[in-house]
Amino acid sequence: MTEAPKPPQEFVTLTPEQVKARNRRNIVLALSIVAFVILVFLITLAKIKENGVGPP
Amino acid sequence: MTIAQLEDTRAASIGDYVALLKPRVMSLVVFTGLVGYVCAPGAGDAVLAFAVILAIAVAAGASGALNMWFDADIDAKMKRTQSRPIPSGHVLPDEALGLGLTLSVFSVLTMLLAAGLLAAGLLAFTIFFYAVVYTMWLKRSTPQNIVIGGLAGALPPAIAWAAKTGSLSLDPLLLVAIIFFWTPPHFWALSLTQKNDYAAAGVPMLPVTHGAKTTRWHILSYAILLPPLALAPSFTGLGGAVYTAVAALGGAIFIALAIRIAASRAGEDLGSEADKPARAMFAFSIFYLFALFAALLLERLLP
């Protein structure tokens, strides 16, 4: 027995302008994530400086 | 939204997402939060201070995005807000909701990491109060919406204070009270000139539900209460001579402008000269609050 063929899936066709905007959004998102990682690292260093290493 | 509609949508720019965060509101919140942090006792660490102010700014932005997501129907009906990213079709409502929720979580986590449970709890409460209590409930149900909802905008100095010291005292609560009592006359002055817009959108602002005259007298009542409250930090030691002078002079002008409104016909004939006192009050109220907090900052930063 053969499987019923799947209906063709509909996709959005992005204009060059939309692709550019999506790329820009992705870059900003990536930079934000990197900035957050750096911020957490710096907060950790500041906390270690304030409280020392070990249980509070 | 259909595929055809999606293909028609103009690609959202970074500016559209920034607009979702209400940068003008954010700047005021950042400023009052910064003053709260600087005025709190203790040396403080520059990195932690930066993280705290950033968390407050991002939380304010997240609240703005959640507000625009929920209020898109109202925004579409009002001239002042029609060009916002959602009603103008540049950003999808779900994107605004996603951005708001994500930034809320990140801001509270950052605050928790940098400053502990009290500050993070207060920050989470502020987001909840603005997005749920004010936006979803009060705004559409009572003319006291901006009075009670104003608490969300008033809390940042206390959050910053709690972040630096781990506790709260009378001084940060006075700063909260000043912003809390400043909010009604500030927004009512604006709403007097935009009464028809609010009425068309079905928002029960005071001028819509109780008329312009009642609103003018309410503005005067709050304007009389605010200056003595603004002078209170001079008695607790939080404010010095510069602050006292700014609070006294600014307070006198604030009351004078409110008397001018009460005696005027502002809000009766929209767009006419009669609205001038309301516009003057709105503009001066921003300057007055900024001057009060700038004076506190100046007294801490200058030797």
HADDOCK unambig.tbl for C-alpha pairs under 7 A between the chains (distance, minus, plus):
assign (segid A and resid 12 and name CA) (segid B and resid 3 and name CA) 5.85 0.50 0.50
assign (segid A and resid 12 and name CA) (segid B and resid 7 and name CA) 6.22 0.50 0.50
assign (segid A and resid 13 and name CA) (segid B and resid 7 and name CA) 6.63 0.50 0.50
assign (segid A and resid 14 and name CA) (segid B and resid 7 and name CA) 6.63 0.50 0.50
assign (segid A and resid 17 and name CA) (segid B and resid 11 and name CA) 6.90 0.50 0.50
assign (segid A and resid 18 and name CA) (segid B and resid 11 and name CA) 4.88 0.50 0.50
assign (segid A and resid 21 and name CA) (segid B and resid 11 and name CA) 6.01 0.50 0.50
assign (segid A and resid 21 and name CA) (segid B and resid 12 and name CA) 6.75 0.50 0.50
assign (segid A and resid 21 and name CA) (segid B and resid 13 and name CA) 6.15 0.50 0.50
assign (segid A and resid 25 and name CA) (segid B and resid 14 and name CA) 6.54 0.50 0.50
assign (segid A and resid 42 and name CA) (segid B and resid 47 and name CA) 6.91 0.50 0.50
assign (segid A and resid 43 and name CA) (segid B and resid 47 and name CA) 6.57 0.50 0.50
assign (segid A and resid 43 and name CA) (segid B and resid 48 and name CA) 6.27 0.50 0.50
assign (segid A and resid 43 and name CA) (segid B and resid 114 and name CA) 6.05 0.50 0.50
assign (segid A and resid 46 and name CA) (segid B and resid 47 and name CA) 6.77 0.50 0.50
assign (segid A and resid 46 and name CA) (segid B and resid 48 and name CA) 6.96 0.50 0.50
